[in-house]
Structure formats: C-alpha cells, structure tokens
Amino acid sequence: MKSRESLVRLKGFQVTEKRRQLQQLQLMMSEFERMSKDLENQITVEEKKSGITDPNHFAYPTFAKAARQRADNLQISIRELKVQQEAADLALEEAEAEYAKAAALEERDGQMRVRA
C-alpha cells in the first residue's frame, strides 16, 4: 500500500509542476505584451517627432523601424507561447485526472484496511 501513497504524492507533485509551468507561460506572455505596448508607444512618439508615419518612407526614423521589428518579434513569440499554453492546459488536465484517480484508489484502499 505504500506504493499507492507514493503514487499519489508523485501525481500531486506533477499537478503542482504543471500548474507552475502554466503560470510561468502566462507571466511571460503578459510581460511580452507589456513590452510590445511600450514599444508601440515609443514608435508613436518617434513618428510624431519626425512627422513621418510610413515605415517605407526613406526618412522614417531608424529607431522606430528597429522598435517596430522588436514589437513584431514579440507578437510572434506571444503567439508561440499561446500554443505552448494550450498544450500545458491539456497536460495539466491530464495530470489532474491521473491525480484524482490515484487519490481515489488510495482512499478506497484506506477504507479496505479499516474494514479488515
């Protein structure tokens, strides 16, 4: 019966780890979104200073071009993290189901020992 207790602890640890990974992904996404918004604000300021808003214009500010590229890269990263988040959500659901099953078996074994 000790192996069932160990299994329940292991499954509990796995659930905790999956939740931590999911939170980490969400934190990274929110940080990237904040950084992207900051860059967009900086781009707007640069465009207002120069009076040029067309990125294809020959005199478009170099800083704004670079910031726009960084913002675009951040948006790509956010989309990739969303895919990872969906996978992490599924992994968490599976881990929670396995934990619930192991806990139910442990509880059932505990009741059997009390009757014996």
Accessible surface in RSA format (square Angstrom, percent):
REM  Atomic radii and reference values for relative SASA: ProtOr
REM  Chains: A
REM  Algorithm: Lee & Richards
REM  Probe-radius: 1.40
REM  Slices: 20
REM RES _ NUM      All-atoms   Total-Side   Main-Chain    Non-polar    All polar
REM                ABS   REL    ABS   REL    ABS   REL    ABS   REL    ABS   REL
RES MET A   1   125.00  64.7  87.04  57.6  37.96  90.4  86.15  73.2  38.85  51.5
RES LYS A   2   157.92  77.0 156.43  96.0   1.49   3.5 108.33  97.5  49.59  52.8
RES SER A   3    85.32  72.1  72.17  96.3  13.15  30.3  53.55 114.0  31.78  44.5
RES ARG A   4    72.42  30.4  71.65  36.5   0.77   1.8   6.80   9.3  65.62  39.8
RES GLU A   5    54.59  31.3  51.95  39.3   2.64   6.3  17.98  34.8  36.61  29.9
RES SER A   6    52.28  44.2  48.17  64.3   4.12   9.5  29.39  62.6  22.89  32.1
RES LEU A   7    66.31  36.9  63.08  45.1   3.23   8.1  66.17  46.5   0.14   0.4
RES VAL A   8    24.34  16.0  24.04  21.8   0.30   0.7  24.04  20.9   0.30   0.8
RES ARG A   9   161.74  67.9 150.19  76.6  11.55  27.5  77.45 105.9  84.29  51.1
RES LEU A  10    88.05  49.0  82.85  59.3   5.20  13.1  87.67  61.6   0.38   1.0
RES LYS A  11    37.23  18.2  37.09  22.8   0.14   0.3   9.80   8.8  27.43  29.2
RES GLY A  12    19.36  23.9   0.00   N/A  19.36  23.9  17.31  47.5   2.05   4.6
RES PHE A  13   130.58  65.3 123.98  76.8   6.59  17.2 128.41  77.9   2.16   6.2
RES GLN A  14    58.32  32.6  56.78  41.5   1.54   3.7  18.35  39.1  39.96  30.3
RES VAL A  15     8.48   5.6   8.48   7.7   0.00   0.0   8.48   7.4   0.00   0.0
RES THR A  16    85.30  60.7  83.66  84.8   1.64   3.9  61.08  82.0  24.22  36.6
RES GLU A  17    48.52  27.9  47.97  36.3   0.55   1.3  21.79  42.2  26.73  21.8
RES LYS A  18    64.19  31.3  64.04  39.3   0.15   0.4  21.52  19.4  42.67  45.5
RES ARG A  19   116.16  48.8 115.06  58.7   1.10   2.6  38.10  52.1  78.06  47.3
RES ARG A  20   113.11  47.5 111.10  56.6   2.01   4.8  65.26  89.2  47.85  29.0
RES GLN A  21    69.71  39.0  68.25  49.9   1.46   3.5  19.70  41.9  50.01  37.9
RES LEU A  22    18.47  10.3  18.47  13.2   0.00   0.0  18.47  13.0   0.00   0.0
RES GLN A  23   117.69  65.8 113.54  83.0   4.15   9.9  34.58  73.6  83.12  63.0
RES GLN A  24    89.82  50.2  85.95  62.8   3.87   9.2  21.96  46.7  67.86  51.5
RES LEU A  25    22.69  12.6  22.69  16.2   0.00   0.0  22.69  15.9   0.00   0.0
RES GLN A  26    77.96  43.6  72.67  53.1   5.28  12.6  25.77  54.8  52.19  39.6
RES LEU A  27   123.98  69.0 119.73  85.7   4.25  10.7 123.37  86.6   0.61   1.6
RES MET A  28    75.36  39.0  72.95  48.3   2.41   5.7  59.08  50.2  16.28  21.6
RES MET A  29    20.04  10.4  20.04  13.3   0.00   0.0  20.04  17.0   0.00   0.0
RES SER A  30    59.53  50.3  52.57  70.2   6.96  16.0  42.73  91.0  16.80  23.5
RES GLU A  31    72.50  41.6  70.07  53.0   2.43   5.8  31.02  60.0  41.49  33.9
RES PHE A  32    46.88  23.5  46.88  29.0   0.00   0.0  46.88  28.4   0.00   0.0
RES GLU A  33    65.08  37.4  64.09  48.5   0.99   2.4  18.20  35.2  46.88  38.3
RES ARG A  34   120.50  50.6 116.64  59.5   3.85   9.2  69.59  95.1  50.91  30.9
RES MET A  35    72.78  37.7  70.86  46.9   1.92   4.6  63.37  53.9   9.42  12.5
RES SER A  36     5.02   4.2   5.02   6.7   0.00   0.0   1.09   2.3   3.92   5.5
RES LYS A  37   140.86  68.7 139.02  85.3   1.84   4.4  85.97  77.4  54.88  58.5
RES ASP A  38    57.39  40.2  55.26  55.0   2.13   5.0  17.01  40.0  40.38  40.3
RES LEU A  39    19.37  10.8  19.37  13.9   0.00   0.0  19.37  13.6   0.00   0.0
RES GLU A  40    74.12  42.6  73.73  55.8   0.39   0.9  36.32  70.3  37.80  30.9
RES ASN A  41    95.16  65.6  93.29  90.2   1.86   4.5  23.50  56.6  71.66  69.3
RES GLN A  42    79.60  44.5  76.41  55.8   3.19   7.6  27.71  59.0  51.89  39.4
RES ILE A  43     3.12   1.8   3.12   2.3   0.00   0.0   3.12   2.2   0.00   0.0
RES THR A  44    63.22  45.0  63.18  64.1   0.04   0.1  38.55  51.8  24.67  37.3
RES VAL A  45    84.29  55.5  83.27  75.4   1.02   2.5  84.15  73.1   0.13   0.4
RES GLU A  46    32.00  18.4  31.80  24.1   0.20   0.5   0.06   0.1  31.94  26.1
RES GLU A  47    21.47  12.3  21.04  15.9   0.43   1.0   1.79   3.5  19.68  16.1
RES LYS A  48   162.20  79.1 135.31  83.0  26.89  64.0  90.37  81.3  71.83  76.5
RES LYS A  49   153.29  74.8 113.80  69.8  39.49  94.0  77.33  69.6  75.95  80.9
RES SER A  50    50.00  42.3  17.22  23.0  32.79  75.5  27.50  58.6  22.51  31.5
RES GLY A  51    63.32  78.1   0.00   N/A  63.32  78.1  32.29  88.6  31.02  69.5
RES ILE A  52    34.51  19.6  31.90  23.8   2.62   6.3  34.51  24.9   0.00   0.0
RES THR A  53    96.84  68.9  83.56  84.7  13.29  31.7  51.13  68.7  45.71  69.1
RES ASP A  54    71.58  50.1  67.39  67.1   4.19   9.9  30.50  71.8  41.08  41.0
RES PRO A  55    51.31  37.4  47.30  43.1   4.01  14.6  47.30  39.1   4.01  24.9
RES ASN A  56   138.15  95.3 106.23 102.7  31.93  76.9  30.04  72.3 108.12 104.5
RES HIS A  57    64.76  35.4  58.42  40.6   6.35  16.2  41.58  42.9  23.18  27.0
RES PHE A  58   187.85  94.0 150.44  93.2  37.41  97.3 160.34  97.2  27.51  78.7
RES ALA A  59    46.55  42.8  26.96  41.6  19.59  44.6  35.20  49.6  11.35  30.1
RES TYR A  60     8.64   4.0   0.02   0.0   8.62  22.4   0.02   0.0   8.62  10.6
RES PRO A  61    19.52  14.2   9.72   8.9   9.80  35.6  19.52  16.1   0.00   0.0
RES THR A  62   112.14  79.8 106.90 108.4   5.24  12.5  72.28  97.1  39.86  60.3
RES PHE A  63    90.03  45.0  82.21  50.9   7.82  20.3  86.84  52.7   3.19   9.1
RES ALA A  64     0.00   0.0   0.00   0.0   0.00   0.0   0.00   0.0   0.00   0.0
RES LYS A  65   100.32  48.9  93.66  57.5   6.67  15.9  49.72  44.7  50.61  53.9
RES ALA A  66    42.80  39.4  33.64  51.9   9.16  20.8  41.77  58.8   1.03   2.7
RES ALA A  67     0.00   0.0   0.00   0.0   0.00   0.0   0.00   0.0   0.00   0.0
RES ARG A  68    70.29  29.5  70.29  35.8   0.00   0.0  28.15  38.5  42.14  25.5
RES GLN A  69   100.65  56.3  99.93  73.0   0.73   1.7  40.21  85.6  60.45  45.8
RES ARG A  70   106.48  44.7 104.80  53.4   1.68   4.0  60.37  82.5  46.11  27.9
RES ALA A  71     0.82   0.8   0.71   1.1   0.11   0.2   0.82   1.2   0.00   0.0
RES ASP A  72    70.05  49.1  68.01  67.7   2.04   4.8  17.84  42.0  52.21  52.1
RES ASN A  73    70.57  48.7  68.40  66.1   2.17   5.2  24.24  58.3  46.33  44.8
RES LEU A  74    21.69  12.1  21.17  15.1   0.52   1.3  21.57  15.1   0.12   0.3
RES GLN A  75    70.52  39.4  70.46  51.5   0.05   0.1  28.29  60.2  42.23  32.0
RES ILE A  76    79.44  45.2  79.34  59.1   0.10   0.2  79.34  57.1   0.10   0.3
RES SER A  77    35.58  30.1  34.74  46.4   0.84   1.9   6.24  13.3  29.34  41.1
RES ILE A  78     5.65   3.2   5.65   4.2   0.00   0.0   5.65   4.1   0.00   0.0
RES ARG A  79   141.76  59.5 138.82  70.8   2.94   7.0  68.46  93.6  73.30  44.4
RES GLU A  80   100.66  57.8  96.61  73.1   4.05   9.6  38.54  74.6  62.11  50.7
RES LEU A  81    11.32   6.3  11.32   8.1   0.00   0.0  11.32   7.9   0.00   0.0
RES LYS A  82    95.15  46.4  94.83  58.2   0.32   0.8  44.42  40.0  50.73  54.0
RES VAL A  83   101.55  66.8 100.23  90.7   1.33   3.2 100.23  87.1   1.33   3.6
RES GLN A  84    92.16  51.5  86.93  63.5   5.23  12.4  30.76  65.5  61.40  46.6
RES GLN A  85    35.82  20.0  35.82  26.2   0.00   0.0   2.86   6.1  32.97  25.0
RES GLU A  86   113.37  65.1 110.94  83.9   2.43   5.8  41.75  80.7  71.62  58.5
RES ALA A  87    59.98  55.1  50.90  78.6   9.08  20.7  55.09  77.6   4.89  13.0
RES ALA A  88    15.10  13.9   9.19  14.2   5.92  13.5  14.75  20.8   0.35   0.9
RES ASP A  89    50.82  35.6  49.74  49.5   1.08   2.5  16.87  39.7  33.95  33.9
RES LEU A  90   110.58  61.6 110.22  78.9   0.35   0.9 110.22  77.4   0.35   1.0
RES ALA A  91    30.10  27.7  25.48  39.3   4.62  10.5  28.15  39.6   1.95   5.2
RES LEU A  92    21.43  11.9  21.43  15.3   0.00   0.0  21.43  15.0   0.00   0.0
RES GLU A  93   107.47  61.7 101.12  76.5   6.35  15.1  37.40  72.3  70.07  57.2
RES GLU A  94   111.57  64.1 106.81  80.8   4.76  11.3  38.84  75.1  72.73  59.4
RES ALA A  95     7.51   6.9   4.80   7.4   2.72   6.2   6.99   9.8   0.52   1.4
RES GLU A  96    61.27  35.2  56.45  42.7   4.83  11.5  24.40  47.2  36.88  30.1
RES ALA A  97    63.21  58.1  49.59  76.5  13.61  31.0  58.04  81.7   5.17  13.7
RES GLU A  98    75.79  43.5  72.10  54.5   3.69   8.8  26.28  50.8  49.51  40.4
RES TYR A  99    84.55  39.5  84.55  48.1   0.00   0.0  44.42  33.4  40.13  49.5
RES ALA A 100    59.12  54.4  50.27  77.6   8.85  20.1  54.85  77.2   4.28  11.3
RES LYS A 101   143.44  70.0 136.60  83.8   6.83  16.3  85.07  76.6  58.37  62.2
RES ALA A 102     4.70   4.3   2.38   3.7   2.32   5.3   3.81   5.4   0.89   2.4
RES ALA A 103    32.38  29.8  27.97  43.2   4.41  10.0  28.98  40.8   3.40   9.0
RES ALA A 104    60.46  55.6  50.22  77.5  10.24  23.3  55.80  78.6   4.65  12.3
RES LEU A 105    56.31  31.4  55.88  40.0   0.43   1.1  56.28  39.5   0.03   0.1
RES GLU A 106    35.29  20.3  34.28  25.9   1.01   2.4  22.87  44.2  12.42  10.1
RES GLU A 107   112.51  64.6 103.22  78.1   9.28  22.1  39.19  75.8  73.31  59.9
RES ARG A 108   122.03  51.2 119.61  61.0   2.43   5.8  57.00  77.9  65.03  39.4
RES ASP A 109     9.31   6.5   8.75   8.7   0.55   1.3   0.33   0.8   8.98   9.0
RES GLY A 110    23.71  29.2   0.00   N/A  23.71  29.2  22.44  61.6   1.27   2.8
RES GLN A 111    89.67  50.1  86.08  62.9   3.59   8.5  30.88  65.7  58.79  44.6
RES MET A 112   110.45  57.2 105.30  69.7   5.15  12.3  88.71  75.4  21.74  28.8
RES ARG A 113   104.30  43.8  87.34  44.5  16.96  40.4  61.18  83.6  43.12  26.1
RES VAL A 114   129.05  84.9 102.55  92.8  26.50  63.9 110.04  95.6  19.00  51.5
RES ARG A 115   188.76  79.3 152.06  77.5  36.70  87.4  62.80  85.8 125.97  76.3
RES ALA A 116   117.82 108.3  51.07  78.8  66.74 151.8  85.18 120.0  32.64  86.5
END  Absolute sums over single chains surface
CHAIN  1 A     8313.9       7515.3        798.5       4831.3       3482.5
END  Absolute sums over all chains
TOTAL          8313.9       7515.3        798.5       4831.3       3482.5
